[in-house]
Amino acid sequence: MASVLSVEGISKSFGGVHAVNQVSLDLREGEVLALAGDNGAGKSTLIKMVSGVYQPDEGRIVFKGRDITQRNAREIRELGIETIYQDLALADNLDVAANIFLGREVMGKRLGALPYLDRRHMRAEAREALKRLGIQVADVATPVRNLSGGQRQTIAISRAVY
């Protein structure tokens, strides 16, 4: 079976620090891959290269037969690769729906030309997305800072799945 994702001899340095050195891996459809190691072993750096946050110094990344090595994070997300970071990357001051749409906000037009943030649409979509995932949040207009740690994790997961 062909690999869905291949990382081939990838390396990344920050100054004199070799964060990732010649790492290769293949992930096939239906597989689950655990990435484990000590603090400072390069796990987060590797994930950030796969997700387009960092560009590798050498090596290449192939997704579904296409070289994605030089793609940025937005392009990688558009291909269907999502990353849920350890710190969850949520905006505490924004509500649940706004966090699910963070970076992909839905804009509408008023009077045919004036753009506005379509919060009503985003909240309706967020309610549906959470419902499909079996996640219960009392109100998608609730600021994320008012949620428990577990609820915050489910919002980060919902954003990635949506």
C-alpha positions, -999 to +999 in steps of 0.1 A: +000+000+000+013+034-010+022+060+017-002+088+023+026+109+040+063+104+035+090+123+053+124+117+036+157+126+053+143+158+068+165+181+089+161+214+106+187+235+125+183+267+145+217+283+145+241+256+158+212+235+173+202+205+152+165+201+162+158+174+136+185+154+119+178+131+089+143+119+100+123+096+077+089+080+081+060+067+061+024+068+071-001+046+052-039+049+050-055+036+081-023+036+102-019+054+135+016+067+142+028+077+176+056+102+178+073+099+212+105+111+227+122+132+254+117+169+257+139+186+231+141+156+209+125+175+179+090+161+179+073+195+177+098+208+151+091+177+129+053+183+132+058+220+124+077+211+092+050+187+081+023+213+088+042+240+069+051+263+099+088+256+094+106+249+061+131+220+064+168+227+057+170+195+038+149+165+029+114+164+015+078+158+025+054+140+002+016+139+007-006+117-015+022+117-041+027+155-042+059+172-029+047+197-002+081+205+012+080+242+004+042+248+011+032+272+039+008+264+068-023+277+050-016+256+019-010+225+040-043+230+058-060+234+024-046+200+015-063+185+045-034+183+070-044+198+104-023+201+135-035+204+171-008+221+190+001+213+226-009+248+237-042+244+217-037+278+200-070+292+211-079+328+215-093+331+250-111+364+243-131+349+214-161+327+216-163+290+207-175+296+171-149+322+164-122+298+176-135+270+153-133+294+124-100+311+135-081+319+103-111+309+081-136+335+091-168+337+070-174+371+055-207+384+042-217+415+023-241+442+034-256+465+008-240+444-018-205+457-011-196+462+026-179+432+041-188+420+076-179+390+098-209+367+095-211+356+132-246+341+128-235+318+100-203+308+119-223+301+151-248+279+132-220+260+115-201+256+148-232+242+165-237+217+137-200+207+137-200+202+175-232+182+173-218+159+146-187+152+168-209+146+198-194+176+217-217+194+241-211+231+247-239+251+263-235+281+240-212+286+210-212+323+219-194+315+252-158+330+254-133+301+254-117+315+286-148+304+304-145+267+294-127+239+312-095+224+300-112+194+285-138+216+267-110+238+253-093+206+239-125+196+222-128+230+206-092+227+192-101+192+179-133+205+164-115+233+146-091+207+131-119+184+121-141+211+107 
